[in-house]
Amino acid sequence: MRVFNTAGPCDPARHYMVPPLERLPSARRLVEQGDYFVLHAPRQSGKTTLLRALARALTAEGKLAALQFSGETGEPMGDDYAEAQRSVLSDLRRRARNDLPTELQPQDPWPESPPGGLVAEAFAAWARACPRPLALFFDEIDALRGESLRSVLRQIRAGFPDRPGGFPWSIVLCGLRDVRDYKAASGGNAERLGTSSPFNIKVDSPLLADFSEENVRSLYGQHTSETAQPFTEEACSLLFDLSRGQPWLTNALAREIIDGMAIAPPTPITAEHVQTARERLILARATHLDSLVARLAEPRVRRVLEPVVAGGVILSDTYDDDVAYVRDLGLIAPGNPIRIANPIYREVIVRVMASSVEGNVVADPKSFVDPDGRFNLKRVLTEFAAFWKEHGELLAGGMTYHEVAPQLVLMAYLQRVVNGGGVIDREYGVGRGRIDLCIRWPHKGAGGERLWQKEAIEIKVWAKGKGDPLAKGLEQLEGYMDQMGVDHGVLAIFDRRPDAAGVEERTVFEEVRTAAKGYAVTVLRG
């Protein structure tokens, strides 16, 4: 039986998979017409699966000798470009032995060459000896760093005019970013490779997009066909809404339900299973999610994500490059307005930002549950106000994301007391001017049925030079309450003005009503 894959390239014999060549039809055309181009997408998006499938298909058709290989083995060599090239060529030879018939493999050993020309000489010798034109798919190109990356790119450009008899017919560079954005170090160093592009021969830079909703349903349909275990309509819709088609998340959610939660065929997979799997993935912080959150401390990432979470606007001297970098990491979605790529990333990012605060919250979550099983938000807010007076400003002052620190302190407190019993849904983004939270808490009705208590919370900041945001906040909260289907809510306003009163004096509650519909609102100022 095939499974949902969450580690490494997909194998059609072992994994459910979206047909890789259908995800980027232009790739075959570009290779066949002899182009050099860049394929880029965030980590674990299916790039290697696509390149391997394309290489095998083109080779099997008999017109080209196509091969996918990786630059990842050259990463530890840093600026030692000779050793980096030798390591890459070693991986290329190993892949050729596995994937190409003997007559199409490169000669052994590689020709002698000065340190700055090892790749060019190897490619040239192989192209001259191979009975077919070569198509080489250089995966993980951005694993190479500094002088190693610069040297390889310049050698490829230098050999371009000699194709196909004296150099590969087509070369595809595959990595996280478009080659025009490659830096001397791919991890965020601002130094460019040079004013003259080292790869100005490329004709295109296609982005491998996430799965469409049709792709996601087709993938899950493969499992249903092979096991007779259906996904309900609500489950399919929620799975796409949570992942937005990100390939790893699409597979990981289904795998968590089937293997991690042991929901075995033929039991139908429901929306409730999906919500449980979502929370388990977030709490487990799998390798894929950890690799993303490790970037949150980078200044370039912070300059984009801080205003996104705060609901402000991005003001940066390097706006275009910072946004492109964070988008290439997969943290924000393509297009505008700028927004986090999917709801799971949105949740993980905020939890990581606030994790240091959550560890300081000693409240017992059980103390906020009433005898009837409902969540006592009023008691939570009272306890939070005391916590904020004593610890809040100190904790906020030590946070990396300083501009959104008070909001994170409140969210961390809520997460600590809600975690394990209920769910917090968050909405935030550039230009919103606030963060909206919906606490969903399960409890039993009079007849024993499962019901969901919903609490709407809006968080705003009173910034320097601005007026009191109360009126605007109530108007915004009223709209959010309508959206959530509740007639009561909480508006938290944090005063960040330099001349604001002390925290003891300004941390107060008041009860008000919205202007249009008269909904009851508890206002917490802090």
N, C-alpha and C positions, 0 to 999 in steps of 0.2 A: 504494500500500500504506500502511495506517495504521501508526503507530508508538506507542511508549510515551512519554507526555508527562511531562517533568520541568520545564517552564518555562511558567508562566502558565495561564490557564483552558483546559480541554479543549474541543476542537471535534470533534463526532462524525464529521465528514467526514475528519479527519486523524489522530485519536487513538483508540486503544482506551480505553474508559471504562466504568466502572460507571454504569448509568443514574442520573443525579443525583437525580431526584425520588423514586426509591425509597429513597434514603438517609435522607430526613427527610419522611415522608408528612404529618406534622402541619403542616408549613409552609404547604401549600396551604390547608388548612382554616382556619388562623389568618388568613391573608390574606383569604380569601373572606368570613369573618364580620366583617371590619373591625377586626381587632385590631392593636395596636401591640406589637411584641415584639422581643427580642434574640436573634440567632443568633450563637453564638460557638464557636470551635475554634482550635487552634494554627495556626501558619503552614503554608501549603501542604497543607491538608487537604481542599481542594475546595469551600470556601465560595463563592468567586466563580463557579465552574462551576455550582453549585446555583442561585445567585440568578439568573444569566443564563438558565438553562434554565427556571426558574419564571416569570420575567418574560415570556419569549417565549411560553411556553405559555398563560399567562393572557391576554395581549394577543391571541393568535391565536384564542382562544375567543370573543372579542367582548364580554365583559361588563366588563372592566377595561382601563385603560391602565396597564400595569406596566412599570417601568424600573429597571434596576440602574445605579448610578453610584458614584463613589468619592470619599472625603474625602482621599485621599492627596495630592492637589495642594495642599491647604491646610496641610500639615505645615510647610513652610519659613517660613510666616508667624508661627508661634508664637502669642504673645498679641495680635497685631494681628488682632482678630476680624473687622474689616470686610474686610480683604484676604483673609483665610482664607475668608470666606463667598463673596466674589466669585469666588475661584478654584474653589471647590466648585460654584457655580452655573454656571460656565463649563464644567466637566466634565460636569455634568448636561445642559446644552444640546447639547454634542457627542454624548453618548451618545443623546439623544433623536433627533437627526438621523439617526443610524445605525440605530436600532432601532425607531422608531415611525413610522407613516404621518403624513403632513403634518398632517392634521386633528386628531391627538392631541398634536402637539408644543406646547411652551410658546410664549407670545408673545415677540416680540423687539422692543424690549429688555425687560428685567425692569422692574417698576414701581419708581419712586423710593421710598426708605425711609431712615430714620435708620440709622446703622451697626449698631445693636443689633437690627435687625429685618429685615435683608435676606432671610434665608432664609424667615422666616414670611410676609413679603409676597409673595415669589415663589411659594411653595407655594400661598398663598391665591388669588392671581390665576389661577394655572394651574388650580386645582381649579374655580374659577367658570367658566372659559372652556372647559374640556375637556368633550366630550360624554359621557364615561364617568367613573366614579369612578377616582381615581388610587391606585395602589399603588406606593410608592417604596421601593426597597431600597438603603439607604445603606451601602455597603460601606466597609471600612477607616475606620470612624467613629473608632476610637481612634488614627488618625494625627493627628487634631486634638489640640492641646495647650492646657492652661491655660485662659485666658479664652475662647479660640475654641471649645473643646469645651463649656465651661459655657454659653456664649451660645447655641450651636446647640441643645443639649438643652433649654434653658429655652424657646426659641422653639417647638420642636416640642410641648412640653407645653402651652404657652399656646394653640396652635392646635387642639389635640385636640378641644375641645367643638364646633368649627365644622364638623366633617366630617359628611357627605361633600360637601355643596354648597360649603362655604367653606374646606375644607382636605382633604388627602389622606385617603382612606378607610382605608388601612392604610400603616403605615411600619414597615419592618424595619431595625433597626440591627445591623450585622454587624461583628464585630471579634474580637480575641484574647480578650477577657474579657467577663464578664457586666457590664452597665452599672452594677450596684450597686457594682462594684469599680473603676470607672474613677477614676483619679486626675487631679490637675491636670496631671501629666505621666505618660504611659502607660509610661514606662521605669523605673518603680520608685519614684517620689517618693511619700512616705508621706502627703502632704497630700490629704485627701479633698475631693470636690467640694462638700461642704457637709452639714450635718446633715439638711437637708431634701432628699430625693432629687430631682434635676432631671429624672428620668424615671420618676416613680412611676405612670405610666399604663400601663406595660407589663404584659401579662397572663402572659407566659411567657418563659423563657430557655432554649430548647432547645440542647443541645450536639450539634454534628455529630460523630458517633462515627467512629472509624477503620473501615476495611473489615473485614467478617467474613471468615472463611476461605472461605466460599462465594463472597463477592464476589471475593476474590483468585483463586480457581480459575476463576471465570467470566471475569475479565479476561484471564488467560493463555490461556484456551480460545478467546477471540476471535482471538488471534494464531495459534494452532494451526489454527483453521478457515480462516484466510485464507492461511496460508503452508505448511501441512502440516508445521510444525516442532513436535513435541510437547515438553512438559515431563514428565519422568518423575515418578512418584508421589513418590519421595524428594525430587526437586527442588521440587515444589510444597509439600510439607510443610515443607521447610527454608526456603523463601522466606517462608512465613507465620510460621514460628517466629522468623526473624531480624528481620522488619519488624513483626510483630504487627499487620499491616494498616495501618500508617501509609501514607497514599496516596502521598506522594512516594517513600518508600523502596520501596514495592511496584513502582512504575514504574521507579525508578532502577536497581534490581538487574537487572530484565529488560533494560533498555536497555543497561546496561553489558555484559551477556553478549552481546547480539546485535550491538551497534554497537562498543562499546569493545574487546571481546575477539574480535570478528568471527566469532562462532559462527553461521554462516549456515544458513538452511533448506536441506535438511530434517534436518540433524544434530540429534538429540535433545539437549535441555538437561538436564544431569545435576546431581546434588548437588555434584559436584566443581566444575563450572562456577560454581555458586552460591557456594561457599566462596571461590573466586578472586575473584568479583565483589565479595563482601563486603569482602575485604581491599583491593581496588583503590579502592572507594568511601571506605573509612576513610582510606587514605593520601592520596587526592586531596583530601579535605576540601572537597567541593563546597559551593556557596553555601548550600544548605539547612543542611548540617551546620555550616558556619562561623557562620551566623546564630544557631544555638543555642549553640555554645560561646563566642560572644562574651559571653553572659550569665553565664558561670561566675564572673566576678570580682565580680558584684553581691552585696552583703552578704546580701540576702534569699535569693538562690539558694544562697549558700555555707552559710547557716544550716540549710538543708534537706539539701543534697547531702553536706556533710561527714559527718554521722552516718550517712547512707545508705551511703557508701563505707566508713566505719570499722566499720559493723555495730553502731553504738550506738543511742541513742534521741535524738529531737529534743527539745531543751529550749530554748524560745524564748518571750519575752513576746508575740510576735506570731505564734504557731504557726499559727493557722487561716489568717491572711492570707498568710503566707509560703508555706505548703503550697499554698493555692489559686493563688497567683501562679505558682509553679513548675509546677504541674499545667497551668495555662492556657498556659504556654509550650510544653507538650508534652514536657517533660523527664521527668516522672514519670507513671505510669499512673493512670487513675481508680481509686477504691476503695482499700481497705486490705488488707494492709499496704502501706506506702509502698514503691514500688519503681521503678526506672528503666523508662521506657516500653517499651523493646525492647532486645534484645541489641546491636544496632549502636550505639545511643546509649550503652549501658553501656560499650562498648569505647572509643568516641570520647571520652567524658567523662574516663575515667581517663587515656587517652593525653595529652589536652590538659593535665590537671592535672600530669602528670609530664614534660611535654615539655622543660622547662628542665633537668631532671636528665639526660634521655636525651642531650642535646647535650653533656654533660660526660663521657660514657662513651666511652673511646677503645679499648676492647677490640675485637679483630678477631673477628667472629662465626665465621670459618672455623676459628679455633684451637680451638673447642669441639666440632668434629666429628671423631669417631674415623675411622680408616681404613675401617671397615666401614660408614660412613655414619650411625652412630647418634650421638645428641646426648649429650655428656658433661656431665650435670648436676652431678656431683660437682666437676668442674674449675670449672664456672661458679660454684658456691657458694664455693669456695675463693678465687677471684678477687674475688668480690663482698665477702667478708669483709675482704679487704685494702683494697678500695675504700671500704668503710664506715668502717673505722678511720681512713682518711686524709681522706676527703671527706664522708662521709655526714651527720654531724651539722651541718656547715656548710651543706650543700645543703638539708637538711631545715629548718633554722632560717630560711631565706629564702623558704620556700614559703607561698603564700597560704592553702592548706588545711593549716594547721599541725597540727591534731589527727590527721591521717592521713598526715603527711609521711613517716615512716619506711617505711610500707607503700608509698607512692608511689615512694620511692627504689629499693626492691627491685624493684617492678614495672617501673620505667623501665629498670633494668639488664637485667632479663630480656628486656624488649621489644627492647632494642638488640641483644642477642646472638641472639635467636630470629628477629627480623624478616627476612623474605625467604626463610627456609628452612622455618620451621614456623609454628604458630599457637598463640596463648595464648587460652584461654577463661577468663572470670572470672565468679565468682558472688559477689555482695555485696548487702547490703540491711539496712534497719533491723532491729535486734534479733538479727541473726545472731551478733554477737560475733566475727566473723572474716571474712577474705577467702579464698576458695578459688580456686586457679588450676590449670588443667590445660594442660600443654604437650603439644601434639601435633606430632610430628616424623616426616616421611616418610623411609623408607629402603627399600632393596631386600632381599628375602628371599633365601634360598639358591638358589631357582629363578628369581630375577630379578623376582618379583612385588613389587608395591608394598605395603609394610606401614606401620603407624603406631605409633611408639613413644609411649607416654603416661607422663607424669610428674605426680604429684599433689602440690601444695604448698598448705599452709595458713599464713596469716599472722595472728598475734595480737599484742596489746599487753598488757604488764604495767603497769596503770595505778596511779596513786597511791591508797593505801588498799585495794588489792585483793591477794589472794593470788597465788601463782605459778600462771599459767594452764596449766602443762604438762599436768596430768592431764586437764583438760577439753579441751585442745587435741588430745591423743592420741585421746580418745574421739570427738571431732568428725571428726578426720582419718580415723580408721578407717572411719567411715560414708561419708566422701567417697571413700576408696579403694575401698570396695565398689561405690559408684556408678560409678566410673571403670573398675572391673575390673582393678585393679592390687594387688600385695601389698607395695609399698614406697612410701614417701612422704617428704616433707620438712615439718617444722614450724618456722617462723621465728617467734621471740618477740622483740619489741622492748621493752626496759625503759624506760618513760617516767617512772618514779618520780623525784622530785627528788633523793632520796638514793641513787640507783643508783650503782654503781661506774663508773669512767671507761670510755670506749668501748674502749680497748685491753684492759682487764682483763675486761670483760664479754662481749666478742665471742669466743665459743668454740663448738666443735662437740661433740656427744655422740651416740652411737648407742644407741637404745632400741628397745623393742618395745611394741606396743599390748597392752592388758590382756586383751581378749576373744579376739582371734584371733592374736596374736603377730606381727603384720605388722612388718617392719623399718622404722624411721623414723630419719632423720637430723634431729637438732634443731640449729638454728642460733640462738644467742642473740646479740642485738646491742643 
